[in-house]
């Protein structure tokens, strides 16, 4: 019977976590940049 490679599976999970974390970080930065841009350019209603 073949032995499972747990270290490979663990590494794959770790890489997936890092990828998700990085995507989340980029999303937060994009939202923060949008907020900053809106504050810098107020829209006048007059």
C-alpha positions in Angstrom: 0.0 0.0 0.0 1.3 3.5 -0.9 2.2 5.9 1.9 0.5 9.3 1.7 2.7 12.3 1.4 1.5 14.5 4.2 4.3 17.1 3.8 3.2 17.8 0.2 -0.5 18.2 1.3 0.6 20.5 4.1 2.7 22.6 1.8 -0.2 22.8 -0.7 -2.5 24.1 2.1 0.1 26.6 3.3 0.5 28.0 -0.3 -3.3 28.2 -0.6 -3.5 30.2 2.6 -0.8 32.5 1.5 -2.5 33.1 -1.8 -5.8 33.9 -0.1 -4.1 36.2 2.4 -2.4 38.1 -0.4 -5.6 38.5 -2.4 -7.3 39.8 0.7 -4.5 42.3 1.3 -4.7 43.5 -2.3 -8.5 43.9 -2.0 -8.1 45.9 1.2 -5.5 48.2 -0.4 -7.7 48.8 -3.4 -10.7 49.7 -1.2 -8.5 52.0 0.9 -7.2 53.7 -2.3 -10.7 54.2 -3.5 -11.7 55.8 -0.2 -8.7 58.0 -0.3 -9.4 59.1 -3.9 -13.0 60.0 -3.0 -11.8 62.1 0.0 -9.3 64.0 -2.2 -11.9 64.9 -5.0 -15.1 66.1 -3.3 -18.1 66.5 -5.6 -19.7 70.0 -5.5 -23.5 70.0 -5.9 -23.6 73.7 -6.8 
